[in-house]
Amino acid sequence: MPWGPINTIDRVFADPQIIAREMQIAVNHPTIGALPMIGDPIKIANENELSAPPLLGQHTEKILREVLGYSQDTIARLETQKIIRAENLS
């Protein structure tokens, strides 16, 4: 609406409707602790559990194995060739 207020971020998250709808949440991140995030606008009972974004490479092995069908030997070769980094694999 062209006549509506333009709020700053702090005013947005202080709005009673935003608070009531739980649109600002905190999720536990493995390296930084509590990570503030935007809540899911679609509220479905017992299905709105948001998680922190994955760490770099956290799902690399799973994607290579389950989605692309790579064998464990192929994944090991990619690690040896430094195409992927072993410390990032799940």
Buried (B, 14 or more C-beta within 10 A) or exposed (E): EEEEEEEEEEEEBEEEEBEEEEBBBEBEBEEEEEBEBEBBEEEEEEEEEEEBEEEEBEBBBEEBBEEEEBEEEEBEEBBEEEEBEBEBBE
